[in-house]
Amino acid sequence: MTERHLQPLLHDLVGVVHAPTSALGDAAGQLRPRGVQGVFHADARVLSRAELRLDDREPETIANGAAGPHGARFVGLARWLGDPTPDPTVRVERTRRAGPAGLTEEIVVSSTAAEPVRTTVTVDLACDLAPIEQVKAGRAGGPLKAEADAPGRVRWAAEGLVVTVTGEGATVHATGEHTMAPRLAWPVTVTPGTPVTLRWRLAVTDPRAVVTAAPAGPGWAEPRVAADDRRLLRLLDRSLADLHALRLAEPAHPEDVFLGAGVPWFLTLFGRDSLWAARMMLPLGTELAAGTLRVLARRQGTRVDPATGEQPGKILHELRRHEFAPNEGLRLPPAYYGTVDATMLWVSLLHDAWRWGLPAERIEPLLPHLEAALRWLGEHADADGDGFVEYVDTTGHGLANQGWKDSGDAVRFRDGRLAAPPIVLAEVQGYAYQAATDGAALLDAFGRPGADRWRGYADRLATKFRAAFWVDGRHGPQPALALDRDKRPVDALTSNIGHLLGTGLLSDAESAQVAALLSTEAMAGGFGLRTMSTDDAGFSPLSYHCGSIWAHDTAIVLAGLARDGHREAALRLADGLLAAAEAFDYRLPELYGGDDRASIGRPVPYPAACRPQAWSAAAAVLLLQAGLGVYPDVPNGRVDLRPLAGPELGALSATNLRIAGAPVTAAVDHTGHPTVSGLPTPLHSTPIPTPRPPSLSPTSTSTPTPTPTTAG
């Protein structure tokens, strides 16, 4: 039988992170030489083993928990030591903290035994320097030879990376059987009431890294939040701590901070992920958005290169130190541009940061990049000239799908068949419409030509979308997921259509119908919004993109529902997201299972999901914004208020939000009445009543009657 290499599971591992360093170990705190366990620095595993023993026996684990924003603490027992009583008398605590270029551990052995306890504490180490893509594919290599180059110190080096572990006061064994598995050893005597504390540290020198730790500092405003629903407070606390830990910069430009996508697979610059996360964080200031925009602008495409997907004006997809090749079919170059949506998301982040108050002097240097991005939209995004934005991998070893659902099987018909490329995704047309109108607003505001061209582009796109995408579905008219190679609507019902909300592409009646579709049990019956309807043949609750639930996807859609006035639908998704957060100890993973909420009463983990993940953590801030209903338009001197909080979600308030750089307080009482204070002159707030959305019907004048289609 051919050996099958499987992606390692990590749902039950305990992680610590201080980007670009992260560590994943088991519930006992052990880093075992298997799967994805170990310490990672950017794209390399710099320690593949760190196993703690006392007298060659492992402590029995009883608990673990967070120890600050970058740490975890593990509690174990050594019941074979101490008094022979039912109660344990020797306790072992292990505290692990990640740093920007390494990791520290503190081991505390304490005793309440009647007599002193003598034991030898050891930590067995190994280093394989495996690239992250090999680990992801389940193909990690063997351990490297260690060198004990100083008392208490062991060292590994290869390809410019130098990894050093130092045990304070430890004896190092690194010869014979320990050549590939060096050991730190401490003989200790523990007297009652006087714990013994041991320490070791790992340091990494990595001159070839393409990302580095962000400078110390908060990076954004720290809000003070009060909420009747305490789940939101706990989610915000944990999420903001994780987001601080995910901050990154480029070595040559440490001042421009962005968020690494997630631990462990994506702890680097990802255009789409970093842009969405920065957009969600705008209520806490515009600095993260500005840094993200500048980092990506510096790497904006300037030429046509089919091998990398680069095109003039296009925004990068991901950045690695070397080729990313986890399997025979996928080989991505170090700087890869295979994304259909990041360029448009870059435009809309610039626009939204402007609306939140990013100063003109920070925007003006980015205007040439805005114009280049719009030129890409007009000259390269529509290869066949049909008026839609599409994608196709022409290399045969890039991403087959290049929207946010980028797995190879993500675009399916209702009957489960895969759509053939080129693919025209529904949500991408919404992003294109919004980028065109957002770009036009910026061009007008800063006296640049071309705004009318992009407003005309948006109008034509909306007309074409209405004619081509609306199909008859199980629950009435619906936008198709996509158009395939032959321009046939891919008629699955998916969460993609929720991203159309708030883009301007939909009429009020169409928005109401999308809200109704996303509120069905088939879509909203889990702990959030399913990526695909349970009615579709391709649905699987643990499919990466065809039935699972993604926190960021749910948050984006619920925010669109809330802003468009679909309160009941938004509240349902908000409750699902908060229930999931509670089940995952308020560290929302990248994704989780799309099982029905009634099946086992808690979300099923997706076993290979990143955790923490930037846009999952930032979803907490977007949920806070939707709850408060704060929508600034600083250039036009107003802040609209349309809160989701109130009778169902409870009262909610937040101080130290940022609008136009000023600290602002927003609050919603139990009746849903919003207030905002601290707005700088001349801004004023305007409560916006929730509209009664019109229904979509064949006689509606706001959208044409969908033409029944047969997929196939």
N, C-alpha and C positions, 0 to 999 in steps of 0.2 A: 504494500500500500504506500502511495506517495505521502510523504510527511506534509502535513498542513501547518503552515505557520500562522498563528492566530494573534490578533492584536491583544495585548495584555489587558486584563480587567483591572480597574482601579477604583470602583465605586466604594469599596470598603476600606481604602487606604486613608491615612491621615497625612495631610500635606501642610507644609510651611513654605512661605515664599517671601522673598525680598528681591524683586526682579533686578537682574536677570538670573538670580539663584533660586532654586526651589528644591524641596526634598519630599519624597513620598515613602512612607513606611507603613507597617501594619499597625493594628490596634494596640500592640504591646510596645510600640516604638522601635521595633527591630527594622533595620534595613537589610533585607535578605537578598541574596544573589539570584533573584528570579523576577520574571515579569518586568514591571516598570518601576520597581522599588529602587531607591538610590537618591543621590544628590545630583542635580543637573545644573549646569551653568550655560545659559542660552541653549545652544543646540547640541550639547555634549553631556554625557553622564560622567561626572568627575569622581564619583564614589559609588560603587555598586554593592557595597556591603558594609554594615556597621552593626554587629551583633553583640549584645551585652550579655555577659554571664557572670555568675558568682560561683566559684569552685566548679567551673565547667557545666553549670546548670543554669537554665534560663529562669528568671523570675516569672511568677504567675501574674499575668496582668489582671487588674481589677477596674481600672478607669483611665480615661484620657480626656483632655479638654484643651481649649485655647489658652495660650500664655502670652497675651499681648498681640499686636497686629502681625508679628512675624514668627510667632512661636507656638509650641505645643508642649504640654506636660503629660507624662505617662506615669502611672502609679502601679507598682507591682509588689509582690510579696516573695520573700525567701523563707518558706515555711519549714524547710529542712534545717534552718539555723535558729538559734535562740532557744527559748523554753519549750518543752514538749507539752504545750497546753492547747486547748481548742482555739484560743485566740492567737492570731499571728503576732509575733514580737519583732520581726525584722522586716522593715519596709524599704523599698527602693523607688526613688523618684528620679525620673530622667526628664530634663527640660532641654528641648532642642529649639534653637533660634537661628533663622536664616539671616545672613547679611548680604550686602550687595555683591561681595566677591568671596563668599564662603559660608561657613556655618560653625556654630559653637554648640557644645553639649555640656551640661552640668549633671553629674550623677551624685545623688545624695543617698547615702545608706544610713538609716537610723535604727535604733534598737530600744526596746523597753524590756529586754531580757534581764534576768537577775544578775548574770555574769557577762563580762566582756565577750564579744563575738569576734572570732578571727576568720577572715575569708580572703580570697584573692579575686579581685574584680578585673575582668578582662573585656576588651572590645576587639573583636576580630574584624579586619578591614579587607577590602579589595577595591580595585579600580580597573575598569575596562575601557574608559574613554570612548564608549559606543556613541555614534551619532544618533540623534533623537529619532530619525526615520528608521534606523535599524531596530531600535527598541520598540517603536510603534508597530513594526511588522513582526515582532516576536523573533528577531534574528540577532540578538545581541551577541557579541563575541566573548572570548574568555578573558580572565584577569591578566593584567600586565605584571611584569616583574617589579617588585618594590626595592627601593634603596633606602637603607637607614643611614642618613648622611650626618646625623648629629644626635646627641643624647635626647631621648624622648621624641624623636622626629623621624617620619618616614615620607618618602617622596616618589612620585611617578612623573614621567615627562614623555610627551610624544606630540609631534606636529605643532610645536609652538606652545602647547598647553603644559603648564606645570602645576601639579597638585601636591600640596603639602599637608600632612596631618601631624599635629604636635600634641602630645599628651603631657600635661604639667605633672612632673614628678613620676612619670611612667617609665617602665622598662620596655624597650621595643624588641620584639622577636621578629626577625626578618630574614632568617636563613633556614636552610633545610626545608622542612614541611611548610614553613611560614614565608617562603620566598614570594609566592603569589598571594598569600593571605597573611599579611603581617598582623601581629598582635600587640596591643598595648596592655600592660599588666600592672596592677597596683596591689600588693599585699597590704591589708588594712586590719586594724583592730578597732572595733566599734564598741565604745563603752555606753552604758545606759544613759540616755538624755544628752549625749554629745554626738551629734551626727558627723559623719565623715563626708566631705565634699571633694569630688574629683572632677577634673575638667579636661576636655580635649577640644581642639579647634581644627577646622579645615580652611585652607586658603588656596585660592585659584589665581593664577596669572594667565591671562588670555589676551595677548596683544592682537589677535586676529578677529576678535569679536566684532560683529557689526552693530550690536546694541550694547548699551552700558546702563548702569544705574542712574536714575534721575537725581539731581541735587536734593539735599535734605530740605525739608520745608513742606508745608501743608498742600500746596498745589491748587487748592480751591477753598472756598469758605466752608467752615464747619457749621452746619445748621443746628439749631437747638429746637427740637420738635416735641410737641405734645400731641397725643392722639388717644382717643377712646379705644381704638383697636391697637392693643399693645404689640401685636404681631408686626405692625409696620415699624414701630420703634426698634424692635430687635433686629428686623431685617435691615434697616438703615444703618444701625451701628455696625453690624458684621460686614455689610456690603462696603461701607466707606473704608473700613479697615483693610479689606481685601483690595480695594481700588488703590489705596496708598501703596500697598505692596506690589502692585502691578505696574507702577510708573516706570517708564523707560526713557532713554534719550539716545541719540547717536553720539559716538565718541567725539566727533568734531564739532558738535553743536549741543552741548549739555544743557543749554538754556531752553531748548524747545522740547518740552515734555509731552509724551503721548502714552497711551495705555497699551501694554502688551496684551495679546488676545486672551491667552489662557494657559493654565498649567495642566499637564506638562508639554503638550504637543505644540502649542502655538505661542510660546513666550517670546514673541518678537513683534515686529511691525507688520500689521495686517491692515490694508487700506480700509476695507469695508468694516471690519470689527472696530478698529480704532476710531473711525469716523462716527459710527453709530454710538459708541460709548461716549465720545466727546459731546455729541449732540444731546444725549440724555442728561449729561452733567451740566448743561448750560444754566439751570437755576442756581448753581453754586459759583458762577463766575465764567468769564470767557477766556481765561488764561489757557486752560487745557485745550479748548477749541483752537485758539491761535497757534499753540505749539504744534498740534496735530496737522493743521492746515499747512504750516510752513515746512514741516518735515516732509510731507507728501508732495508739496510744490517743488521742493528741491530735486525730487526724483520723478517729476512729471515727464512723461514720454516726449522725446524730441525727434524720433525717427521711426520708420516702419521696419520692424524686425519680427518676422514670423516665428522665429525660434523662441523668443521670450514673450510674444504677444504685445510688445511695445508698439505704440502708435503716437504720433504727435498729439500732445494735449492729454493723453490718457493717464489715469492715476494708477499707481502700483497696487498689485494684489498682496504680495508678501515678499519678505526679505529674509534671506538666510545667509549663513557664512559659506555654504557650498550647495551643490545640487541636492535637492530633496527627492530621494528615490526610494520610497518605502516598499515598492513592489516592481515587478517587471514591466507593468503597463504604465506606470506613472513616473515621470522624470521631470521635475520642475527646476528650471535654472535658479541660481541664487537670487536674482532680482526678476520676479515673475509678474507679468501684467495681465494674466488671464482672468479678468473680472469684467463683467458687463456693467456693473452698477456703481463702482467706487467713484468714477469720475463725476457722475451726477450727484452722488451723496456729498462729494467735496463741495460742489457748487452750493448745495442747499445748507450745508453746515456753515459756509461763509455767510450766506444770507441770514440764517437764524442767529448766528453770533452777532451780526449787525443789528438785528432786531432786539437782542438782549442788551446791546449797548457797547459792543466792541468799538473802540474809538476809530475815527476815520483814518488817523495816521497809521493804524495797524492794518487797515483794510487796503489802503492804496497800493502798498508794495505787492499785494496779491492780485491786483486787478489784471495784470498781463496773464497770470495763470488762469484766472477766471475766463478771460477771452480765449485762451488756448483750449480750455476744457469745453467751452461752447463750440469752438471750431471742430473739436473731435466729435461732438454730438452731431454736428451738421455734415461732416465730411467722412467720418470713418465708422460711426456706430450703426449705420444702415447700409450694409454691404450690397444688398440687392436693390436698393432704391425704392422700396415699397412703402416708405414712410414710417416704418417701425424700427425700433432698436432690437438687434438680434445678436446672437453669438454662435460661433462654431469653433471647435479646436481643430486647426489645420495641421497640427504637428503629429497627431496620433499618440502623443505621450503627455499631453497637458490635461487640464480638467475638462471632462466631457460636458459638464454643466458649469456655468459661470455666473449664476445668480447666487443668492445667499444659500439656497439649497443646492450645494455643489457636488453631492454624491452622484455616482453614475446612473442610479435608478430613480432620481428624484422627480423626473417629468414623465408622468404616466397618464394614459387615458383612463376613463372610468372603468373599463374592463381590465385594466392592469397592464396593457401593452405599453412598451416604452415608446416615447416620441422620438422621431428621427430629426437630427439637426440639419440646418440651422434652426434654433429655437428662439421664439419671440415670447418672452415671459410677460405675464400680465402686470405684475408689480413694477417691472422695469419701465413699462410705458408710463405708469404713474410717476415714477422717479424722473423720467425724461420730461414729462409735462411740468412737474414742479421745478426742475432745474431750469427749464426755459423761462418760466415766469419769474422765478427767483433771480435768475441772471439778468432778465430784463429790468427788474426793479433796481438792482445794483448798478447796472449800466446807466440808467436814467439818473439815479441819485448822485453818481460821481461824474456825470457829464461825458460819458463815453458813448460812442455811436453803436447802433445795432439793436436797440431794445425792441423796435417794432418787428424786426425779423423774427425774434424769438417769441414774441407774443403771437405772431402769425403761425409759427411752427407749432406752438401749443394748441392753438385752435384747430389746426388741421389734424393734429394727432388725436385730439378728443373725438373728432368726427369719425376718423378711421377706426378708432378703438370701439366706438359704439356699434359700428356696422359689422366689425369682424369678430368681436370677442363675446358678445352676449349670446348664450345658448339656453335651451330649455333643460332644466335639471330636475332632480327628484323633488326639490322643494321650491320649484318655480324658476323664473329667469335667474341666471347667474353668469358672472364673467367666467370665461374659461381660464384654466391655469396658464395656458400658453397657446401659441400656434406652432404647428410643426413645420417640417421642411416643405410640405405641400400647402401650407397656410390653412390646414384643417384645425379647428379648435380642439385643443386637448381638454376634454370635458370633465376631468376630475374636479371635485369640490375640495379646495385646499385653503390653508391660511393665507396664501399669497395675496388673495383678493382683499384681505384686511389691510394690506399696506397701501391700497388705493385711497383709503380714507384719509382726508386731510391734505391730499396732494392737489386738489382742485380739478382732477380729471372727471370725477363723478358729479352728476346733478344731485339735488336733494333727494329726489325719489330713488335714484340709483343707490345713494348712500344708505337710505333706509332699507332697501332690499338686501344689500350686502350685510347690514347689521342683523337682519332677520336670518339670513343664511348662516351667519357665524354664531347665532344663538341657538341653533338646533342641537338636540342631544348628540347628533352624529359628530358635531364639531366641538361643542363646549361641555360635553358630559364628563370630561376628565378634570385634572387639576390645572386648568388653564385651557388654552386653545390648541386643539390637535392640528398637526401639520396637514393631515388628510382626513377626510370624512370616513367614518366607519362603514358607510354604505358603499365605498369604492373597493374594487377588487384588489387594488394594490395596498390596502390598509394593513398595517401590522403595528401593534402598539410599541414594539421595540425596533421599528425601522428608523434609521437615522433621520430621514426626511419625509417618510410616508406613513405617519401615524403617531409619532412621538410628540412630545410637547417641549417647546423651547421657551425659556423664561423671557428672553428678549423679544421674541416674536409675539408672545402673549402681551407683553407690556406695550409694544409699538401699536398693536391693534386696539388694545383697551384705551390707550391714549387717543387714538384716532376716533374711536367710538365716543369717548367722553367729549372731545372737542366738537364733534358733529352733533352732539345733543342726544345720543342714544344711550341714555343713562342706565337703563336696566341691563342692557347687554354688557356695558362696561363694568358695572358692579359685579356681575356674575364672574367675569374673567378676573377681576381684582380679588375676589374671594378665593377663587381657585389658586391664584398665584400665592396669596398669603398662606393658604393651607399647605401648599407645597413647601414654602419657606420654613414653616414650622416643622414639617417632617424631616427636612434636611438640616436641622440645627441652624437655620437662617443663613446658610451658605448655599445659595441656589446654584445647582450645577448647570453646565452647558445645556443639557436636555435631560428629560426623564420620560418614563413610559406614558403612553397615551391610554392606559387602561381606564375603565369607568371608575368614577369615584366610589361607587358602592362595592366594587369587587373585593378589595382587601382593606379599604379604609385609609390608605396612604399611597402616595405615588411610588411606583416601581422604579428603582434606579436604572438608568441606562449605564451598563457596566463599564464603558470606556469613555464616559463624559469627562471633559475637563472641569476642574473645580479647584480654585475659583476661576471664573471666566469673566472677562471685563464687561461684556454687554449684559450678562446675566446679573452681575452685581450692580451695574449702572441702572438696570431696570427698576431698582428700588427708588432711585431719584426721580425717574419718569413717573412712577406710581405716586410719589409725593406731589409732583407738579400737577398731575391729573386730579388728585384729591383736592388740592388747593384751587385748581382752575385758573392759574396765573399765566396769562399769555401777553407778554410785552411787545410793544412796537415802539421802541425808543425813538427812531427817526421821525415818527408821526406823533410823538408826545402822548401816547396812551398805553394803558395796560387793561386789557379785557379780562373779566373775571367770570368764569363759568365752572364752578366747583362740582366735583363728584362727591365730596364729603357732604355730610348732612344726616338726614334721618337714618339711612341704612348703614353707611360707613362710620357714622359717628362724627363728633367734633374733631377738628384738626387745626393745628397752628404750627408755624415755623418762623423762627427769627433767624437773622443773618443770612437770608437769601441775598442774591446780588442782581440788581437791575441797574444798568448804566454805571456799574462799579460801586453803587451805594448799598449799604446794608438795609434790607427791607424786611418787614414783618408781614406775613399773610396769615389770615385765620378764617375758619369757617365754623359757624356755630351749629348746634344740633338741628336747627331748622334748615340749614343749607345757606344761610346768609353769609356772604363773603365780605371781608374787609382787608385793606392793605394800607400800611403806614410806612413812612420813611422814604417815600418816593422823592427823588430829587426834582427840583423845579426844571422844566414846566410840565413834568409828567402828571397825568391824572388817571384815576381808575374808573372803569365803566362796567358795572354788572351787566351781563348779557343773559337774558332769559332763555331757558331751554326751549327750543322750538318743538312744535308737534310735527314730527317728520311726515311728509306725504307718503302714501303707499305707491308702490310700483305696480302698474296694471297695464294691460294691453291698450287701454284708452288714454293712458297718461301722455301728455304732450311733452314731458321733460325727457323722454327717451323713446326710441323707436321700439315697436314690438319685436322682441327677439325672434329671429328666424329659427325654427326647429332644425337641428342638425343631427346627422348620424355620423358618429366618429368611426373612422375606418377607411 
